[in-house]
Amino acid sequence: MTQDQQTRAYRSRGERRDELLDAAALVVREHGLPGLTTRAVAERAGVAHGVVHYVFGARRNLVVALLERQARDVLPRVLAAADQHDELVDALDAGVAAYLDLVRREPERFRLLEAVSGTALDGDDELAAAERTLWRDGVAAGITRWSARHGVDLAEPVPVAADAVLALVDGLGRAAWSDPDDSPTDRARAVLVRGLAHALTR
């Protein structure tokens, strides 16, 4: 047995989980969500098929785990950008700009989100709802924290504000993929952010 094989054999469950999620992300990048099967992930990771089932159980659990990891990675960076600003319009603009920057620099990261968002059209409403809840809860927590820190009383409930932010970034994120010079998307961002900030301000 080689050193690499020994290392792989004695990985902890957490390390194995991360390894399988890395493999799953690569499968999605190359084949889209329809190609994300437990067998494909096992082959990509170089492990027995049963290992994937042992760690995640059903395929749905693997997809949700991949979405959770994406949210844990992206959301803190977006919310940190917003937290640097005292005015609502500036905080919103910084958060949205940070998200769009990630989309432009690492578009493959967001293929899974786009694919899962489209699964509702195929009857998998629960998976799409799980993806939406992850992001909605994270954005809502960020809005609550920012509002409390700055003593801002929003004109709409936090869940409504979170939905509005997500709708804005969803649309602009798709635009960013097809906008080669960024200018139209950035102009639209400025208009939409000003409008949302005005609507949320008492």
C-alpha positions in Angstrom: 0.0 0.0 0.0 1.4 3.4 -1.0 1.7 6.3 1.4 -1.2 8.1 -0.4 -3.4 5.0 -0.1 -2.6 4.8 3.6 -3.5 8.5 4.1 -6.7 8.1 2.3 -7.6 4.9 4.2 -7.2 6.6 7.6 -9.0 9.8 7.0 -11.6 10.9 9.6 -15.2 11.0 8.7 -15.1 14.8 8.5 -12.1 14.7 6.2 -13.8 12.0 4.1 -16.9 14.2 3.9 -14.9 17.2 2.7 -13.2 15.0 0.1 -16.5 13.7 -1.2 -17.9 17.3 -1.3 -14.9 18.4 -3.3 -15.5 15.5 -5.7 -19.2 16.4 -5.9 -18.4 20.0 -6.8 -16.2 18.9 -9.6 -18.9 16.5 -11.0 -21.4 19.4 -11.0 -18.9 21.7 -12.7 -18.4 19.2 -15.5 -21.8 17.5 -15.8 -24.3 19.7 -14.1 -26.7 18.7 -11.4 -28.2 15.8 -13.5 -24.8 14.2 -13.5 -24.4 14.4 -9.8 -24.9 10.8 -8.7 -23.4 9.0 -5.8 -21.7 6.6 -8.1 -20.2 9.5 -10.1 -18.9 11.1 -6.9 -17.4 7.9 -5.7 -15.6 7.4 -9.0 -14.3 11.0 -8.9 -13.1 10.7 -5.3 -11.5 7.2 -6.0 -13.5 5.5 -3.3 -16.0 2.6 -3.2 -19.6 3.5 -4.0 -20.7 2.4 -0.5 -18.5 5.1 1.1 -20.7 7.9 -0.3 -23.8 6.2 1.0 -22.2 5.7 4.4 -21.3 9.4 4.7 -24.4 11.0 3.2 -27.1 8.4 2.8 -29.3 9.5 -0.1 -28.2 11.7 -3.0 -30.5 14.5 -1.7 -28.4 14.7 1.5 -25.2 15.1 -0.6 -26.8 17.9 -2.6 -28.0 19.7 0.6 -24.5 19.3 2.1 -22.9 20.8 -0.9 -25.4 23.8 -0.8 -24.7 24.3 2.9 -20.9 24.4 2.3 -21.4 26.9 -0.5 -23.6 29.1 1.8 -21.0 28.9 4.6 -18.3 29.9 2.3 -20.0 32.7 0.3 -22.4 34.3 2.8 -19.7 35.5 5.4 -17.8 37.3 2.7 -20.9 39.0 1.4 -22.1 40.0 4.8 -18.7 41.2 5.9 -18.6 43.6 3.0 -22.0 45.0 4.0 -21.0 45.3 7.6 -18.2 47.8 6.8 -20.8 50.5 6.0 -23.0 52.6 8.2 -25.6 53.7 5.6 -28.2 51.2 4.4 -27.7 52.0 0.7 -23.9 51.6 1.0 -24.2 48.4 3.0 -26.6 46.9 0.4 -24.4 48.0 -2.5 -21.3 46.6 -0.9 -22.9 43.2 -0.2 -24.4 42.9 -3.7 -21.1 44.0 -5.3 -19.2 41.4 -3.3 -21.6 38.7 -4.4 -21.3 39.7 -8.1 -17.5 39.8 -7.8 -17.5 36.2 -6.7 -19.9 35.2 -9.5 -17.6 36.9 -12.1 -14.3 35.5 -10.7 -15.6 32.0 -9.9 -18.7 31.3 -12.1 -18.4 27.5 -11.7 -19.1 27.9 -8.0 -22.6 29.1 -8.8 -23.5 26.4 -11.3 -24.9 24.3 -8.5 -27.1 27.1 -7.1 -28.4 27.8 -10.6 -29.1 24.1 -11.2 -30.9 23.6 -7.9 -33.0 26.7 -8.4 -34.2 25.1 -11.6 -35.1 21.8 -10.1 -38.5 23.1 -9.0 -39.4 23.0 -12.7 -38.8 19.3 -12.6 -41.0 18.7 -9.6 -38.3 18.8 -6.9 -39.8 21.7 -5.0 -38.4 20.5 -1.7 -34.8 20.7 -2.8 -35.2 24.2 -4.3 -36.9 25.3 -1.0 -34.0 23.9 1.0 -31.6 25.9 -1.1 -33.7 29.1 -0.7 -34.0 28.6 3.1 -30.3 28.4 3.5 -29.7 31.7 1.9 -32.7 33.4 3.3 -31.8 32.6 6.8 -28.2 33.7 6.3 -29.2 37.0 4.7 -31.9 37.6 7.4 -29.4 37.1 10.2 -27.0 39.6 8.5 -29.8 42.2 8.1 -30.8 41.7 11.8 -27.2 42.1 13.0 -26.6 45.2 10.8 -29.9 46.9 11.9 -29.2 46.3 15.6 -25.7 47.6 15.3 -26.7 50.8 13.6 -30.1 51.3 15.4 -32.0 51.1 12.1 -35.7 50.2 12.1 -36.5 48.9 8.7 -39.8 49.7 7.0 -40.4 46.0 6.3 -40.0 42.9 8.4 -36.6 41.3 8.1 -37.8 38.2 6.2 -39.4 40.4 3.6 -36.2 42.4 3.3 -34.2 39.2 3.0 -36.4 38.0 0.2 -36.0 41.3 -1.6 -32.2 41.2 -1.3 -32.2 37.6 -2.6 -34.4 38.5 -5.6 -32.1 41.4 -6.4 -28.9 39.3 -6.3 -30.5 36.4 -8.1 -31.3 38.6 -11.1 -28.1 40.5 -11.1 -26.1 37.3 -10.7 -27.6 35.9 -13.8 -26.9 39.1 -15.6 -23.3 39.1 -14.5 -22.7 35.7 -16.2 -23.7 37.2 -19.6 -22.3 40.7 -19.2 -18.8 40.7 -20.7 -17.8 44.3 -19.7 -19.9 44.5 -16.4 -21.1 48.0 -17.2 -24.9 47.3 -17.8 -25.0 45.0 -14.7 -23.3 47.6 -12.5 -25.6 50.4 -13.7 -28.6 48.2 -13.0 -27.2 47.4 -9.5 -26.9 51.1 -8.7 -30.5 51.7 -9.6 -31.9 48.6 -7.9 -29.9 49.1 -4.7 -31.1 52.7 -4.4 -34.7 51.6 -4.9 -34.5 48.8 -2.3 -32.7 51.0 0.2 -35.4 53.7 -0.2 -38.2 51.1 0.2 -36.7 49.7 3.4 -36.1 53.1 5.0 -38.8 54.5 7.2 
